[in-house]
Amino acid sequence: MKPNTKSNRDADANSNVADDITSLSVSELMKKLGSSQEGLTQAEATKRLSQYGPNEIEEKKTNLLLKFLTYFWGPIPWMIEAAVILSAVARHWPDFFIILILLIANSVIGYWEEHEAGNAIEALKAKLAVKARVKRDGKWVNPSACELVPGDIIRLRLGDIVPADARLLEGDSIEVDQSALTGESLPTTRNPGEALYSGSVIRRGEIGALVYATGTNTYFGKTAQLVQEAHTVSHFQKAVLKIGNYLIYLAVTLVAIIIAVAIYRGDPILSTLQFALVLTIAAIPVAMPTVLSVTMAVGARLLAKKEAIVSRLVAIEELAGVDLLCADKTGTLTQNKLTLGDPFFMDNITGGQVILNGALASRADNNDSIDLAVLGGLKNNDELNNYEVVHFQPFDPVHKLTEATVKDKDGKKFKVTKGAPQVILELVHNTDQIKSVVDEAVNEFAARGFRSLGVAHTNGEGKWQFDGVLPLFDPPREDAAETIAIALKMGVKIKMVTGDALAIAQETAQKLGMGSLIYDARGLGDSKRVETEEVATSIEKADGFAQVFPEHKFHIVDVLQKMGHIVGMTGDGVNDAPALKKADCGIAVSEATDAARAAASIVLMAPGLSVIIDAIKESRNIFQRMNSYAIYRITETLRILLFMTLSILVFNFYPVTAVMIVMLALLNDGAILSIAYDKVKYKDQPEAWNMRMVLGISTVLGVIGVISAFGLFYLGERVFHLGREHIQTLMYLKLSVAGHLTIFLTRTRGPFWSIRPARILWIAVVGTQIISTLIAVYGLFMTPLGWGWALFVWGYALVWFLFNDRLKLLAYRVIDPGKTNTQ
C-alpha cells in the first residue's frame, strides 16, 4: 500500500473533527463535514481522499540493508572491525578470518532475531474491513474500505467490522463487540448519535452511520501509531555495552602503555605492534555477543517445549527481571466466556426454575453468548426434553428481550421471556409491589460486576409473572488465582488492566486475590502526557485499572518503566498491541490476535497463565548462565591483560607468545559455549544486571589470578631456574587450566560444589584442557614441557582454585551483602 501523503494541515483538520464529536450533535457534525443523508458525491469523495489520504494505517518502512548494517555499528563492533583490519595489515590471516566470521555471525543473529519478531503494523492492517457499504451520489456502492473519507454515509449490518470511526444515525440501537479494541468482555449497546470505533464488530442490529475519522486518526489508527512509536533498548543490550566498554577501555589503555614503554626502551616497533594487536584481539570480547545469544537461543528452545514461543531473544533476559506484570483481564485473567452466576429468585419460585425458564427463552442455534451462558447454567440439559418450543422470538433492539411459546409434556402452553430487568418488569402485573426488590437485586449484582437478565413466565391466566434475575459474568481462568499467588512469591506483582467497568474489574480482582485498589483509567493521560509524581505513584501502587483504552495501557507501561520497573504485559487483542511492544517483555496469550502476537516478544501457545510462571523460571535460569559467563569473561580478560602488561613493564619479558594468546582465546571461548546448557538455580526474586557486583567480583578474581600467575613465574625462574622459553609454556598451561577452572567459580554464588555442573560443561572443559595439556606437554607451537611439569601446573592451579573459591565467598559478602550464597 502507498503511504499516506496528506499534509499536516489536512491531518490536523481530520483530528479536529474527531475532537468535536463529543460536543456536536449528529446534524451539526454532518453540517461541519459538508455531508447529507444522501452521502457525498463521488467527485467530492475523490477530492477528500486526496486531502485526507487513504483509510489505512501509515507504515514507516526501514530499508532492510540499512537495518542489517546497524548491527555493525557500536563500540564492540568497532573494536572487532579494527581488529579485522589490523589482522589484514599484519597478514595474520587465521586471526583475520576467525574474527571476521565472528563479526558477521553476531550481526546475522541479531538481524534475524529482529526480523522474526514480526510486523505488528501488518497484523493491525489485516483487521480492517476489506469492503464498505457507502452512499455516493444518493446510491449505495461497495468500494474498498481504504477509500472511505470523513463525511461518508455507511451502512452497518450484523457481523460487519466497522471500517472507520463513525456516529450512528437514526434507527434502532445495536449491539457492538469492542473486546478486541477496548478490552470490554461484554457486547455493548450503542444508540443513535453515539460513536462507533473502527475495528469493532456489529453483533446485533443494522443502522446507518456518519464517518468522522479515517486512517491514523481513528482509535484503531492511533493504536497502530503507538505500536510504531514503541521502541525500547533491552537491559541485556545495555549490559553487554557496559561490559564491552569496560574491557575495551581497559585493553586500549594497557596496550597503549605497553607500546609507549616499548618505544621508550627502543624495542623493535614491528614486533611490539604485532604483539599488541594479538593482545588486543584476545582482550576484546569478540565472542561475548555470540555466547550470550546462543545461551538465550538454547533457552528459547526449552521454552518452546513448554509452549512458549520466543520471537525476540533478548525478551528472555527481560522476563527474568520483570517485577510488574500488567495483565489484560479479558481472555487473559478470565475465560472471555459469559457464565451464569447464582440467580436471584422470587419467593414463590426456585433458582432452578428461573434458570430453566431463561433457558427455554434461549436458542443454542443462534450462537449468542448470552443464550449459551444461560443454557450452560442448566444442571441437567435433559430438563429441556420435557418441553416443546412452539414459537421463538429472537432478541431485537426494539423489544430488548427474547420470548418463547412453550408446551409442556401435559400439552399445557405458556410463555417465557428473558431480557433487560426493567423491560421484563414492565410486562408483569405486579410491578409496583416487586420493583424495589428487583432493583435492589440488580444493583447488588451491578456492584459486583455482573450483568443482569430478568426472567418471567405466564401463569394459568396468561399474566406475566416475574421469576427472578440471572447474573452473567466472565469467570476467571481456572489457574489464574494460583498463577497470581505463585507470581507474588517470585517477586512479580500483577496489575489488572481492562476496558471493562470498574465494578467488573473489582469483582474479578477480588476473586483472584489481586487487591482492591482498582483505578478508573479515564483520568489518565495518553502516551504524550507526563504525569505528576503524585499520579505516577498512584499508578505504581494500584492493583489494576478499569475502563482502559489502548493509549492508557501504553501510558501505564511507560510510567511504570520511568519509575524504574521492568514491566511485562500480557494480552490477546488488537488493543493490547502497543503496550505489548512498549513493555520490556510483551506476552501474547493463547488464541491472541495476530496483531498481539506480532507485537509481543513471547507468544503462549497453551491456554492459561501457568505457562508464564514456567517461562519466568526458565528465563531466570538463563539469566544465571549469562551472568556467570559475563563474570568469567571479564575475569579472564583482566587476568591476561594485567599479567601481560605487568610482565612487560616490570620484567621486560613476554610471558606468552602471540600464538599462545590466540590458542587460549579459541580454546576458552569454544568450551564456554557449553555454559548455555549448564545446571543453575533460579532466584525467587526478579533478576537484574548488577554491574557493580559483576565488575567487582570479576576484578577480585582477575587480580588474584594475576598474583597466582606471578607466583608460578617466580617459582619457574627463581626457584627452579627454568629457561624463558620453558617458562612461557609453563605460563600458557597455567593460564589455560586456571582459566577453565574459573568457570566453576563464576557459575555459583556459593561454594563451587553447591550446584552440580551439567555433563556437557564437564565434557567441554575436560576436552579442551586435555588438548591444551597435550599441546604444552609435546610442544605444539611452543617448547615441550613434559608430563612432570604439566602435573605440577595442574596441582598448582587446583590449590589456587580452592583458595579463590573461599575468596569469592568473601568478595560477595563485601560487594553484594544481604544476599544468600546458595545461588
ABEGO torsion letter per residue (X at the ends): XBBBABBAAAAAAAAAAAAAAAABBAAAAAAAAGBBAAEBBAAAAAAAAAAAEBBBBBBBBBBAAAAAAAAABEAAAAAAAAAAAAAAAAGBAAAAAAAAAAAAAAAAAAAAAAAAAEBAAAAAAAABBABBBBBBGGBBBBBBAAABBBGBBBBBBBGBBBABBBBBBBEBBBBBBAAAAAGBABBBBBBBGBBBBBGBBBABEBBBBBBABBEAABAAAAAAAAAAABBBBBAAAAAAAAAAAAAAAAAAAAAAAAAAAAAAAGBBAAAAAAAAAAAAAAABBAAAAAAAAAAAAAAAAAAAAAGBBBABAAAAAAAAABABBBBBABGAABAGBBBBBBBBBBAABBAAAAAAAAAAABBAAAGBAAAAAAAAABABAAAAAABBBABBBBBBAAAGBBBBBBBBAAGBBBBBBBEBAAAAAAABAAAAAAAAAAAAAAAAAAAAGBBBBBBBBBBAAGBBBBAEBBBBBBBBBAAAAAAAAAAAAAGBBBBBBBABBAAAAAAAAAAAGAEABBBBAAABBBAABBBBAAAAAAAAABAEBBGBBAAAAAAAAAAAAAAGBBBBBBBABAAAAAAAAABABBBBBBGBBAAAAAABABBBABBEAAAAAAAAAAAAAAAAAAAAAAAAAAAAAAAAAAAAAAAAAAAGBBABBAAAAAAAAAAAAAAAAAAAABBBBBBABBBBBBAAAAAAAAAAAAAAAAAAAAAAAAAAAAAAGBBAAAAAAAAAAAAAAAAAAAAAAAABABBAAABBBBAAAAAAAAAAAAAAAAAAAAGBGBBBAEAAAAAAAAAAAAAAAAAAAAAAAAAAAAABBGBBAAX
